[in-house]
């Protein structure tokens, strides 16, 4: 039986990693975290930030490796699931490079036929600024670009707002939604590509 996949998509500091930690600590069975942080740590310095590349076309010299890195990430996620391992993925998807790369629709195709729940992790920018210890300061352009781009096209099976929900409550909602069965957001995203 395939392992369940939960993909948490949101801006940096939205609270994705905290939710993953709760999933790993409280959900039944083994849950492996294969997310952006793991892949960034595994990527050589000269290709950083790799799949953590920010919206806005800032590093066009690195954009050529982005599709291969995301493809590898999602192939690893699929392999874990096919081997019966549950996977929690914390990422920040966007297509705001110097040209669209279609990474999210490709990821959806790579997970076709597997049980995927796609969760939008939202958090107002004022709270993100608090979490960055920059409350009351002007919002840096890269932070605003993440906020503007990370939830496009906005097709999710579930959305949570970490400014009003604790990581534990977010995980509870994800668990309840999983008990209803896998989502279909990734199927709809794959059809867009």
C-alpha positions as CSV (number, residue, x, y, z in Angstrom):
1,X,0.0,0.0,0.0
2,X,1.3,3.4,-0.9
3,X,2.3,5.8,1.9
4,X,0.4,9.0,2.3
5,X,1.9,12.3,1.0
6,X,1.1,15.7,2.6
7,X,2.6,18.6,0.7
8,X,2.6,21.9,2.7
9,X,3.0,24.9,0.5
10,X,3.6,28.4,1.8
11,X,6.0,31.3,2.2
12,X,9.1,31.1,4.4
13,X,8.2,31.5,8.1
14,X,4.6,30.6,7.5
15,X,4.9,27.7,9.9
16,X,5.3,24.7,7.6
17,X,8.2,23.0,9.4
18,X,6.4,23.3,12.7
19,X,3.4,21.5,11.3
20,X,5.6,18.8,9.8
21,X,7.2,18.3,13.2
22,X,3.8,17.7,14.8
23,X,2.8,15.3,12.0
24,X,6.0,13.3,12.6
25,X,5.4,13.3,16.3
26,X,1.7,12.5,16.5
27,X,0.5,10.8,13.3
28,X,0.4,7.0,13.2
29,X,3.2,5.3,11.3
30,X,6.5,6.5,10.0
31,X,6.5,10.0,8.5
32,X,9.6,11.2,6.7
33,X,10.2,14.9,6.0
34,X,11.4,15.5,2.4
35,X,11.2,19.2,2.0
36,X,13.0,22.3,0.7
37,X,15.4,22.5,3.7
38,X,16.7,19.0,3.3
39,X,17.3,19.5,-0.4
40,X,19.0,22.9,0.2
41,X,21.4,21.3,2.7
42,X,22.2,18.6,0.1
43,X,22.9,21.2,-2.7
44,X,26.4,22.5,-3.1
45,X,27.1,26.1,-2.1
46,X,27.6,27.3,-5.7
47,X,24.1,26.2,-6.6
48,X,22.4,27.8,-3.5
49,X,19.7,28.5,-2.8
50,X,18.7,25.8,-5.2
51,X,15.0,24.9,-4.9
52,X,14.8,27.7,-2.3
53,X,15.3,30.3,-5.1
54,X,13.1,33.3,-4.3
55,X,10.5,34.8,-6.6
56,X,11.5,37.6,-8.9
57,X,14.2,36.2,-11.2
58,X,17.0,37.2,-8.9
59,X,19.4,34.4,-9.9
60,X,18.8,33.6,-13.6
61,X,22.1,31.8,-13.6
62,X,20.6,29.1,-11.3
63,X,17.2,28.8,-12.9
64,X,18.4,26.0,-15.3
65,X,18.9,23.6,-12.3
66,X,15.5,24.3,-10.7
67,X,13.4,21.9,-12.7
68,X,15.9,19.1,-12.2
69,X,16.1,19.7,-8.5
70,X,12.3,19.7,-8.1
71,X,11.9,16.7,-10.3
72,X,14.4,14.8,-8.2
73,X,12.7,15.9,-5.0
74,X,9.3,14.7,-6.2
75,X,10.7,11.5,-7.6
76,X,12.1,10.8,-4.2
77,X,8.8,11.6,-2.6
78,X,7.0,9.2,-5.0
79,X,9.6,6.5,-4.3
80,X,9.1,6.7,-0.6
81,X,5.3,6.6,-1.0
82,X,5.5,3.6,-3.4
83,X,7.6,1.8,-0.7
84,X,4.8,2.4,1.9
85,X,6.5,5.4,3.7
86,X,4.4,8.4,4.6
87,X,5.9,11.7,3.5
88,X,5.4,15.2,4.8
89,X,6.8,17.9,2.4
90,X,7.4,21.5,3.3
91,X,8.0,23.7,0.3
92,X,7.3,27.1,-1.2
93,X,6.3,26.7,-4.8
94,X,6.2,29.6,-7.2
95,X,6.6,30.2,-10.9
96,X,7.9,33.7,-10.7
97,X,11.3,33.1,-12.2
98,X,12.6,35.1,-15.1
99,X,10.3,32.7,-17.1
100,X,7.7,30.2,-15.9
101,X,9.3,26.8,-15.2
102,X,6.1,24.8,-14.6
103,X,7.6,23.1,-11.5
104,X,4.3,22.6,-9.6
105,X,2.4,21.0,-12.5
106,X,5.4,18.8,-13.2
107,X,5.4,17.8,-9.5
108,X,1.7,16.9,-9.7
109,X,2.3,14.7,-12.7
110,X,5.2,12.9,-10.9
111,X,2.9,12.0,-8.0
112,X,0.0,10.8,-10.2
113,X,-1.8,7.8,-8.8
114,X,-0.4,8.3,-5.3
115,X,-2.4,9.5,-2.3
116,X,-1.6,13.3,-2.0
117,X,-3.1,16.0,0.2
118,X,-2.0,19.5,-1.0
119,X,-2.2,22.0,1.9
120,X,-1.9,25.7,1.5
121,X,-0.2,27.2,4.6
122,X,-1.2,30.8,4.8
123,X,0.1,33.5,7.2
124,X,-0.4,37.3,6.9
125,X,2.7,39.2,6.1
126,X,2.5,41.1,9.4
127,X,2.9,37.9,11.3
128,X,5.7,36.7,9.1
129,X,7.5,40.0,9.8
130,X,7.0,39.3,13.6
131,X,8.5,35.9,13.1
132,X,11.5,37.4,11.3
133,X,11.9,39.8,14.3
134,X,11.2,42.7,12.0
135,X,7.9,43.9,13.3
136,X,7.1,47.5,12.4
137,X,9.9,47.6,9.7
138,X,9.2,48.0,6.0
139,X,8.5,44.7,4.3
140,X,11.6,43.7,2.2
141,X,10.8,43.2,-1.4
142,X,11.8,39.4,-1.4
143,X,9.4,38.8,1.5
144,X,6.6,40.6,-0.3
145,X,7.3,38.6,-3.5
146,X,7.0,35.3,-1.6
147,X,3.6,36.5,-0.2
148,X,2.4,37.5,-3.6
149,X,3.5,34.4,-5.6
150,X,3.6,31.3,-3.3
151,X,-0.2,30.6,-3.5
152,X,-0.6,30.9,-7.2
153,X,-2.8,29.3,-8.6
154,X,-4.3,28.6,-5.2
155,X,-5.6,25.1,-5.9
156,X,-5.6,23.2,-2.5
157,X,-7.3,20.3,-0.8
158,X,-7.1,22.2,2.5
159,X,-5.9,25.6,3.7
160,X,-4.7,26.5,7.2
161,X,-3.8,29.9,8.6
162,X,-1.0,29.7,11.1
163,X,-1.6,33.2,12.5
164,X,-4.8,31.9,14.2
165,X,-4.1,28.1,14.4
166,X,-1.3,26.4,16.3
167,X,0.8,23.8,14.6
168,X,-1.0,21.2,16.6
169,X,-4.4,22.4,15.4
170,X,-3.2,22.6,11.8
171,X,-2.0,19.0,12.1
172,X,-5.4,17.9,13.6
173,X,-7.2,19.5,10.6
174,X,-4.8,17.7,8.2
175,X,-5.3,14.4,10.0
176,X,-9.1,14.9,9.8
177,X,-8.9,15.7,6.1
178,X,-6.7,12.6,5.5
179,X,-9.3,10.4,7.1
180,X,-11.7,11.6,4.4
181,X,-9.4,10.2,1.8
182,X,-6.7,11.6,-0.6
183,X,-7.3,15.0,-2.2
184,X,-7.6,15.8,-5.8
185,X,-5.8,19.2,-6.0
186,X,-2.6,17.6,-7.5
187,X,-4.8,15.9,-10.2
188,X,-6.3,19.3,-11.1
189,X,-2.8,20.9,-11.1
190,X,-1.4,18.2,-13.4
191,X,-4.2,19.0,-15.9
192,X,-3.1,22.6,-16.0
193,X,0.3,21.6,-17.4
